[in-house]
Every structure is written in structure tokens, then in C-alpha cells.
């Protein structure tokens, strides 16, 4: 689990959204359990970046890409089953900006 910190496109307010996130090297994959059209996803896409709080780190992420994975292959096996049952197969991939980790 992690918290996505993003800025509203119209309100310019900062928001915090809990997400199910998994690391793959310098990328993070987020299961879009709220849907690919949710406001937080649209905010991240419009800004082309966001921050992720996970454990005790805050990371700057960029280059968001929404993709569909019917088999949920980008997720660990135990999560794949859960998402498959719920019919959730949309994901957001983001890349870590180098040197942005802070505590």
C-alpha cells in the first residue's frame, strides 16, 4: 500500500489517495481499483507526475502510463487472483525520478 500525492487540475489543491502499489525496478505499478477515469488518475496524467509515500519514503514519480492487463500479469500471484475475481485489469505505471527519495 502507498499514498499518491497529487494536485487537482481545477482546484490546485493537494490530495492524498491510498493505492495498491507494487515496485518493478525503477517503476511502480498501481492497480486502478477506483477505475481509470477516477479524478486522481486524471490529475496524475495531466501533471505527468505525482509523489508516492510508501513506508517511510516519499518518491517523485513521472511518465504515467495507463494500461490494461486482462491477465493481471504485472501483479504478484496472490493479488492477481483477487483482482481477477473483481474484474479489475487497469493499471497505472510510473517511473521513479532519480534522486528524489526522501524520508
C-alpha positions in Angstrom: 0.0 0.0 0.0 1.0 3.6 -0.6 -0.3 7.1 -0.8 -0.4 9.0 -4.1 0.0 12.8 -3.5 -1.4 14.7 -6.5 -2.7 18.2 -7.3 -6.2 18.8 -8.6 -6.4 20.1 -12.2 -9.0 22.7 -11.3 -8.8 23.2 -7.6 -5.0 23.2 -7.5 -5.3 21.6 -4.0 -3.1 18.8 -2.9 -4.9 15.4 -2.5 -3.8 12.1 -0.9 -5.2 8.9 -2.4 -4.4 5.4 -0.9 -3.4 2.8 -3.6 -2.3 -0.7 -4.0 1.2 -0.4 -5.5 4.0 -2.7 -6.5 7.6 -1.9 -7.4 9.3 -3.3 -10.5 12.8 -2.0 -10.6 12.6 1.8 -11.1 8.9 1.6 -11.9 5.8 1.4 -9.8 2.6 -0.3 -10.9 -0.7 0.7 -9.3 -3.9 -1.3 -9.6 -6.6 1.1 -10.6 -9.2 -0.1 -8.1 -11.0 3.2 -8.3 -11.1 3.0 -12.2 -9.0 4.5 -14.9 -11.3 7.6 -15.2 -11.1 8.5 -11.5 -10.1 12.1 -10.7 -6.8 11.2 -9.1 -5.7 9.3 -12.2 -6.7 12.2 -14.4 -4.8 14.6 -12.1 -1.6 12.5 -12.4 -1.9 12.2 -16.1 -2.4 15.9 -16.6 0.5 16.8 -14.3 2.7 14.0 -15.8 3.9 13.3 -12.3 3.0 12.8 -8.6 4.6 11.7 -5.4 4.3 8.4 -3.7 4.5 7.9 0.1 5.4 4.3 0.9 6.7 3.1 4.2 9.0 5.9 5.3 9.9 7.2 1.9 8.5 9.8 -0.4 9.3 9.3 -4.1 8.7 11.6 -7.1 7.2 9.6 -10.0 6.7 10.7 -13.6 5.8 9.4 -17.1 2.4 7.9 -16.1 1.0 5.3 -18.5 -2.4 3.7 -18.1 -2.6 0.2 -19.5 -4.9 -2.8 -19.5 -3.7 -6.2 -18.5 -6.6 -8.8 -18.7 -4.4 -11.5 -17.0 -3.0 -9.1 -14.3 0.4 -10.5 -15.1 2.1 -7.3 -13.8 0.8 -8.2 -10.3 2.1 -10.8 -7.8 0.2 -14.1 -7.9 -1.8 -13.5 -4.7 -3.0 -10.2 -6.0 -3.8 -11.5 -9.5 -6.5 -13.8 -8.1 -8.1 -11.0 -6.1 -8.1 -8.5 -9.0 -9.3 -11.2 -11.4 -12.3 -12.0 -9.2 -13.2 -8.3 -9.1 -12.7 -7.9 -12.8 -10.0 -5.2 -12.3 -7.4 -5.1 -15.0 -6.5 -1.5 -15.5 -3.1 -0.3 -14.1 -1.0 2.9 -13.9 2.7 2.6 -14.4 5.0 5.4 -13.2 8.8 5.8 -13.3 10.9 6.9 -10.3 12.6 10.2 -10.9 16.3 9.6 -10.0 17.5 11.1 -6.7 14.1 12.1 -5.3 13.7 9.7 -2.4 13.3 11.5 0.9 12.3 10.5 4.4 
